[in-house]
Amino acid sequence: MSGREGSQRDRAQTGAADRPVLRVVRGAPTPEELAALLGAVAARAAARAAARASALDRPLATSGWAAPATRLRRPVQPGPGAWRRSALPG
């Protein structure tokens, strides 16, 4: 097997792992400019990951309709104005 066949096989095995994540489309940035860009992208990704993790740590807000206190009402007494009295808190 020649060196060329081996390198093609190696590239096929690694697949997408060798492809660049970012690509310069226009211009010729300096290494410092590329480093600044990568730093900004990494900081943004870290901030989003931290926000997502903190959102998962917070308890979910309970709807007023699902609150257990809404089930604690006085029984409805028949008579004039009963519907008003049934809505008043205990």
Secondary structure per residue as TSV (DSSP state, phi and psi in degrees):
chain	resnum	aa	ss	phi	psi
A	1	M	-	360.0	134.6
A	2	S	-	-83.0	167.2
A	3	G	H	-64.1	-31.3
A	4	R	H	-67.9	-43.3
A	5	E	H	-65.3	-38.9
A	6	G	H	-64.9	-40.9
A	7	S	H	-69.5	-34.6
A	8	Q	H	-65.7	-40.3
A	9	R	H	-65.8	-41.1
A	10	D	H	-62.2	-41.5
A	11	R	H	-65.6	-39.0
A	12	A	H	-65.9	-34.7
A	13	Q	H	-71.8	-39.9
A	14	T	H	-75.9	-30.5
A	15	G	G	60.7	-124.8
A	16	A	G	-71.4	-14.5
A	17	A	G	-65.2	-26.3
A	18	D	G	-87.5	-14.0
A	19	R	S	-73.6	142.2
A	20	P	-	-70.9	148.3
A	21	V	S	-79.9	-40.7
A	22	L	S	-116.7	149.7
A	23	R	-	-138.0	135.0
A	24	V	-	-81.8	119.8
A	25	V	-	-94.0	-36.3
A	26	R	S	-143.1	142.2
A	27	G	S	92.4	-178.9
A	28	A	-	-135.5	83.1
A	29	P	-	-69.3	150.7
A	30	T	-	-78.6	162.6
A	31	P	H	-58.2	-33.1
A	32	E	H	-67.0	-40.0
A	33	E	H	-66.0	-40.8
A	34	L	H	-64.5	-39.9
A	35	A	H	-63.7	-40.4
A	36	A	H	-64.5	-41.4
A	37	L	H	-63.6	-46.7
A	38	L	H	-64.2	-36.8
A	39	G	H	-63.3	-42.3
A	40	A	H	-66.3	-42.4
A	41	V	H	-65.4	-42.3
A	42	A	H	-65.2	-39.8
A	43	A	H	-65.1	-40.9
A	44	R	H	-64.4	-42.8
A	45	A	H	-65.4	-39.4
A	46	A	H	-66.4	-39.2
A	47	A	H	-65.8	-41.3
A	48	R	H	-66.3	-39.7
A	49	A	H	-65.2	-39.9
A	50	A	H	-66.5	-39.9
A	51	A	H	-65.3	-40.6
A	52	R	H	-65.1	-40.6
A	53	A	H	-66.9	-40.2
A	54	S	H	-70.2	-31.1
A	55	A	H	-67.2	-32.2
A	56	L	H	-75.5	-24.3
A	57	D	H	-78.5	-25.7
A	58	R	S	-73.7	141.4
A	59	P	-	-69.4	149.2
A	60	L	-	-71.4	141.9
A	61	A	-	-70.9	138.2
A	62	T	-	-94.9	134.3
A	63	S	-	-67.5	150.1
A	64	G	T	-62.3	-28.8
A	65	W	T	-72.3	-27.6
A	66	A	T	-94.2	-2.4
A	67	A	-	-66.1	136.1
A	68	P	G	-61.9	-27.2
A	69	A	G	-64.0	-23.7
A	70	T	G	-69.7	-18.1
A	71	R	G	-87.2	-6.9
A	72	L	-	-98.3	76.3
A	73	R	-	-115.0	159.7
A	74	R	-	-72.5	151.1
A	75	P	-	-65.5	148.4
A	76	V	-	-74.0	127.2
A	77	Q	-	-102.4	127.1
A	78	P	-	-64.8	152.7
A	79	G	S	135.8	176.7
A	80	P	T	-62.9	132.0
A	81	G	T	76.0	13.3
A	82	A	H	-63.0	-35.9
A	83	W	H	-66.1	-32.2
A	84	R	H	-71.3	-44.0
A	85	R	H	-64.6	-31.1
A	86	S	H	-70.6	-22.5
A	87	A	H	-88.3	-13.5
A	88	L	S	-74.4	142.3
A	89	P	-	-65.6	148.3
A	90	G	-	-45.5	360.0
